[in-house]
Amino acid sequence: MEAVYDLGDFKLQSGVVLPDAKLAYETHGNLNDARDNVIVYPTWACGRHADNAPFVGEAMALDPSQYFIVVPDMFTNGLSSSPSNTSPPLDGPRFPLVTPYDNVIAQHHVLTKHFEVTRVQLVVGFSMSGQQAFHWGALYPDMVARICSICGSAKTSPHNWAYLAGLQAIFDGAAGWDGGECKMWPRGLLRAIIRIIFTMALSQDFIERESISASVDRASRQPRISLMRCRRRFWPTGVRWTSTRSCRHGWRRM
C-alpha cells in the first residue's frame, strides 16, 4: 500500500523548519497484534519505494507473509518533501539541507505515531539507506533488534565527499543548469553524471571483466560504455529503470 504521511512543520537537524513536510512510503504485509513484526527498508539516494519492491517477496529474506515491511521514501526523492514539490520560498535550490538523521526521525515518527509500532525487528538498507540503518540503531537501540547495512557507512568519508564535490562541479559548470533553476536537464548532463556514478558504484574488476565495452567510438574517440549490459548484471530481473529530466527532484548545492 502506498501512502503519504503529513509531518506538519518539521524541524530539521539544521534548525530550519520545513513547513507542511511529507513522508511518502509503501508497506508490504500486515502488522501483527503486538505491532512488533516490523522491518524498515528505506530508499537509497535517488531511489523510490518502487525500486525496493523487487527485493520484497514470499520465501525471500524480506517476506511480507511474516513481516510488516515499511519502505519510506527519503526526503528529496520527488515523493517525500523535495525541491520539486515544496512551496516557495523553499522550492528548488532553496530547499534546506536534510540529513540521514532527519530522515530517520521522520520515519520513526510515522512508525510510532501512525502505526504505533512497538518493536522493529530489522532495519535494512543499501548505500545511503544503509547509512540510515546505522542511524536507526544508534538513535533507537531499545527499539531496533537488528540492522543490516549493505554497502553503507555510518559516516560519509572524505573520499565520498570529494566524489560528490566532483559531481557538483559538473552541475555548476553545465550550460543551462542555472544554479538548479532549470526545468529540464541540460543536454548531455545526465549522461555525464551516469558515467561518473557507474565508476563509483561498481568495482574496477567488475568494470574490466564484465560491464564495459573496451571499444572506442572512432568519431568521438570516447569509450563506449554498455550501460544496459551493466544494468542486467548488476541489478535483479524485474527492476524498472526509469529516468527523469526534471532538474529539481533532489539535487541541490552542498
FIMI-985927 format. One record per residue (C-alpha): residue number from 1; x, y, z. Coordinates in Angstrom, 1 decimal. Each point is the difference from the previous one (the first is absolute). Layout:
BEGIN
[NUM; [X; Y; Z]]
...
END
This chain:
BEGIN
[1; [0.0; 0.0; 0.0]]
[2; [1.3; 3.4; -1.0]]
[3; [-0.7; 3.1; 2.1]]
[4; [1.3; 3.4; 1.0]]
[5; [0.2; 1.0; 3.7]]
[6; [-0.3; 3.7; 1.0]]
[7; [2.7; 0.9; 2.4]]
[8; [-1.1; 3.6; 0.4]]
[9; [2.6; 2.6; 0.7]]
[10; [3.1; -2.2; 0.4]]
[11; [3.1; 1.4; 1.7]]
[12; [3.2; -1.2; -1.7]]
[13; [3.3; -0.7; 1.6]]
[14; [1.2; 3.3; -1.3]]
[15; [-2.7; 1.8; 1.9]]
[16; [-1.9; 1.0; -3.1]]
[17; [-3.7; -0.8; 0.1]]
[18; [-1.3; -1.8; -3.1]]
[19; [-3.6; 1.1; -0.3]]
[20; [-2.7; -2.5; -0.9]]
[21; [2.6; -2.8; -0.2]]
[22; [-1.0; -3.3; -1.5]]
[23; [1.4; -3.6; 0.1]]
[24; [-1.1; -2.4; -2.7]]
[25; [0.2; -3.7; 0.6]]
[26; [-1.2; -3.4; -1.1]]
[27; [-0.9; -3.0; 2.2]]
[28; [0.1; -3.7; -0.6]]
[29; [-1.7; -2.6; 2.2]]
[30; [-2.1; 0.4; 3.1]]
[31; [0.9; 1.4; 3.4]]
[32; [-0.6; -2.6; 2.8]]
[33; [-2.0; 0.7; 3.2]]
[34; [3.2; 0.6; 2.0]]
[35; [1.1; 2.5; -2.7]]
[36; [3.5; -1.4; 0.2]]
[37; [0.5; -2.0; -3.3]]
[38; [1.4; 3.1; -1.8]]
[39; [2.8; 0.4; -2.5]]
[40; [1.0; 3.4; -1.1]]
[41; [1.6; 0.2; -3.5]]
[42; [0.7; 3.6; -1.0]]
[43; [0.8; 1.2; -3.5]]
[44; [3.5; 0.9; -1.2]]
[45; [1.3; 3.1; -1.6]]
[46; [-2.3; 0.9; -3.0]]
[47; [-2.0; -3.2; 0.6]]
[48; [-3.8; -0.3; 0.5]]
[49; [-2.0; -2.7; 1.8]]
[50; [-0.8; -1.7; -3.3]]
[51; [3.7; -0.7; -0.4]]
[52; [0.1; -1.9; 3.2]]
[53; [-3.0; -2.2; -0.9]]
[54; [1.9; -2.8; -1.9]]
[55; [1.9; -0.8; 3.2]]
[56; [-3.3; -0.7; 2.0]]
[57; [-1.9; -3.2; -0.5]]
[58; [-1.1; -3.3; 1.5]]
[59; [2.8; -2.5; 0.7]]
[60; [2.5; 2.9; -0.2]]
[61; [1.8; 1.5; 2.9]]
[62; [-2.5; 2.9; 0.0]]
[63; [-3.0; -2.1; 0.1]]
[64; [-3.4; 1.8; 0.2]]
[65; [-1.8; -3.1; 1.2]]
[66; [2.1; 0.2; 3.2]]
[67; [0.9; 3.6; 0.4]]
[68; [-1.6; 3.5; -0.3]]
[69; [2.5; 1.7; -2.3]]
[70; [0.1; 3.8; -0.2]]
[71; [1.8; 1.6; -2.8]]
[72; [0.3; 3.8; 0.7]]
[73; [1.1; 2.4; -2.8]]
[74; [2.9; 2.2; 0.8]]
[75; [-0.4; 3.7; 0.1]]
[76; [0.9; 1.5; -3.4]]
[77; [-0.9; -3.1; -2.1]]
[78; [-3.0; 1.8; -1.6]]
[79; [-2.7; -1.8; 2.0]]
[80; [0.8; 1.0; 3.6]]
[81; [0.7; 3.8; 0.5]]
[82; [2.4; 1.0; -2.7]]
[83; [1.2; 3.1; -1.9]]
[84; [-2.5; -0.9; -2.7]]
[85; [-3.2; -0.1; 2.1]]
[86; [0.7; 2.5; 2.8]]
[87; [-1.6; 3.4; -0.2]]
[88; [2.0; 3.3; -0.1]]
[89; [2.1; 1.2; 1.6]]
[90; [1.6; -3.4; 0.5]]
[91; [-0.5; -1.4; -3.5]]
[92; [2.7; -1.0; -2.5]]
[93; [3.6; 0.8; 1.0]]
[94; [-1.3; 1.8; 3.1]]
[95; [-1.1; -3.3; 1.5]]
[96; [1.7; -0.4; 3.4]]
[97; [2.7; -2.4; 0.9]]
[98; [-1.4; -3.4; 1.2]]
[99; [2.0; -2.8; 1.6]]
[100; [-0.3; -3.7; 0.7]]
[101; [-0.9; 1.1; 3.5]]
[102; [-2.9; 2.0; -1.3]]
[103; [-1.3; -2.9; -2.0]]
[104; [0.2; -2.5; 2.9]]
[105; [-1.7; 2.4; 2.4]]
[106; [-2.8; 0.4; -2.6]]
[107; [-0.2; -3.8; -0.6]]
[108; [-0.2; -0.6; 3.8]]
[109; [-2.8; 2.5; 0.3]]
[110; [-2.0; -1.9; -2.6]]
[111; [0.6; -3.4; 1.5]]
[112; [-0.8; 1.0; 3.6]]
[113; [-2.7; 2.6; -0.5]]
[114; [-1.8; -1.4; -3.0]]
[115; [0.5; -3.8; 0.2]]
[116; [0.7; 0.0; 3.8]]
[117; [2.9; -2.4; -0.5]]
[118; [1.5; -1.4; 3.1]]
[119; [3.1; -1.9; -1.4]]
[120; [2.0; 0.0; -3.2]]
[121; [1.5; -3.4; -0.8]]
[122; [2.3; 1.3; -2.7]]
[123; [1.0; 3.2; -1.7]]
[124; [1.7; -0.8; -3.3]]
[125; [1.4; 2.2; -2.7]]
[126; [2.3; 0.4; -2.9]]
[127; [2.5; 2.9; -0.4]]
[128; [-1.6; 3.1; 1.4]]
[129; [-2.9; -2.0; 1.4]]
[130; [2.7; -2.2; 1.6]]
[131; [1.2; 3.2; 1.7]]
[132; [-3.6; 0.5; 1.3]]
[133; [0.1; -3.5; 1.4]]
[134; [3.1; 1.0; 2.1]]
[135; [-1.9; 3.1; 1.2]]
[136; [-3.0; -2.1; 1.0]]
[137; [2.2; -2.3; 2.1]]
[138; [1.8; 3.0; 1.7]]
[139; [-3.1; 2.1; 0.6]]
[140; [-2.4; -2.7; 1.1]]
[141; [2.0; -3.0; 1.4]]
[142; [-2.8; -1.1; 2.3]]
[143; [-2.5; -0.1; -2.9]]
[144; [2.1; -1.6; -2.8]]
[145; [1.0; -3.6; 0.3]]
[146; [2.3; -0.2; -3.0]]
[147; [1.5; 2.1; -2.8]]
[148; [1.4; -1.1; -3.3]]
[149; [2.0; 2.7; -1.9]]
[150; [0.8; -1.2; -3.5]]
[151; [2.9; 2.1; -1.6]]
[152; [-0.8; 2.7; 2.5]]
[153; [2.1; 2.1; 2.4]]
[154; [-0.9; 1.4; 3.4]]
[155; [1.7; 3.3; -1.1]]
[156; [0.7; 1.4; -3.4]]
[157; [3.7; -0.3; -0.7]]
[158; [2.3; 2.8; -1.3]]
[159; [0.4; -2.0; -3.2]]
[160; [-3.8; -0.1; -0.5]]
[161; [-0.2; 3.8; 0.7]]
[162; [2.7; 0.5; -2.7]]
[163; [-2.0; -2.1; -2.5]]
[164; [-3.2; 2.0; 0.8]]
[165; [1.8; 3.3; -0.4]]
[166; [1.1; -1.2; -3.5]]
[167; [-3.6; -0.7; -0.9]]
[168; [-1.0; 3.4; 1.3]]
[169; [2.7; 1.7; -2.1]]
[170; [-1.4; -1.7; -3.2]]
[171; [-3.5; 1.3; 0.9]]
[172; [1.3; 3.5; 0.6]]
[173; [2.0; 0.1; -3.2]]
[174; [-2.7; -1.3; -2.3]]
[175; [-1.5; 2.5; -2.4]]
[176; [-3.7; 0.4; 0.9]]
[177; [0.2; -1.3; 3.5]]
[178; [-0.7; 3.5; 1.3]]
[179; [0.9; -0.7; 3.6]]
[180; [-2.7; -2.8; 0.1]]
[181; [-2.8; 2.3; -1.2]]
[182; [-0.3; -1.9; -3.4]]
[183; [-3.2; -1.9; -0.7]]
[184; [1.7; -2.6; -2.2]]
[185; [3.4; -1.7; 0.1]]
[186; [2.6; 1.8; -2.2]]
[187; [0.9; -2.1; -3.0]]
[188; [2.7; -2.6; 0.8]]
[189; [0.0; 0.7; 3.8]]
[190; [-1.9; -3.1; 1.0]]
[191; [2.3; -2.3; -2.1]]
[192; [3.1; 1.6; 1.5]]
[193; [-1.3; -0.5; 3.5]]
[194; [-1.0; -3.6; -0.6]]
[195; [3.5; -0.8; -1.4]]
[196; [1.7; 1.4; 3.1]]
[197; [-2.5; -1.7; 2.4]]
[198; [0.6; -3.4; -1.6]]
[199; [3.8; 0.2; 0.6]]
[200; [-0.8; 0.6; 3.7]]
[201; [-2.8; -2.6; 0.4]]
[202; [1.9; -2.9; -1.7]]
[203; [3.4; -1.4; 0.8]]
[204; [2.9; 0.3; -2.3]]
[205; [0.1; -3.8; -0.5]]
[206; [-3.7; -0.1; -0.8]]
[207; [0.3; 2.7; -2.6]]
[208; [3.1; -1.5; -1.6]]
[209; [-1.3; -3.6; -0.2]]
[210; [-3.7; 0.3; -0.6]]
[211; [-1.6; 3.3; -0.4]]
[212; [1.8; 2.5; -2.3]]
[213; [0.7; -0.4; -3.7]]
[214; [3.6; 0.7; -0.8]]
[215; [-0.8; 1.2; -3.4]]
[216; [0.5; 3.7; -0.9]]
[217; [-2.4; 2.1; -2.1]]
[218; [2.2; 1.2; -2.9]]
[219; [-2.0; 3.2; -0.5]]
[220; [0.1; 1.2; 3.6]]
[221; [3.1; -1.9; 1.1]]
[222; [-1.8; -0.9; 3.2]]
[223; [-0.5; -3.5; 1.5]]
[224; [-3.5; -1.4; -0.5]]
[225; [-1.5; -1.0; 3.3]]
[226; [-2.5; -2.8; -0.2]]
[227; [-2.4; 1.3; 2.7]]
[228; [-2.8; -2.5; -0.9]]
[229; [2.4; -2.9; 0.4]]
[230; [1.2; 1.4; 3.3]]
[231; [-3.6; 0.4; 1.2]]
[232; [-0.9; -3.6; -0.8]]
[233; [3.0; -1.4; 1.9]]
[234; [-0.1; 2.4; 2.9]]
[235; [-3.8; 0.2; 0.7]]
[236; [-2.5; -2.9; 0.5]]
[237; [-2.6; -0.8; -2.6]]
[238; [-3.2; 2.0; 0.4]]
[239; [1.4; 3.3; 1.1]]
[240; [-1.4; 2.8; -2.2]]
[241; [2.7; 2.4; -1.1]]
[242; [-1.4; 3.5; -0.3]]
[243; [1.5; 3.4; -0.4]]
[244; [-1.4; 3.5; 0.3]]
[245; [1.0; 3.1; -1.8]]
[246; [-1.2; 2.2; 2.8]]
[247; [2.9; 1.9; 1.6]]
[248; [-1.8; 0.7; 3.3]]
[249; [-0.7; -3.3; 1.7]]
[250; [2.9; -0.4; 2.3]]
[251; [3.1; 1.9; -1.2]]
[252; [1.0; 3.0; 2.0]]
[253; [3.2; 1.8; 0.8]]
[254; [2.1; -1.7; 2.7]]
END
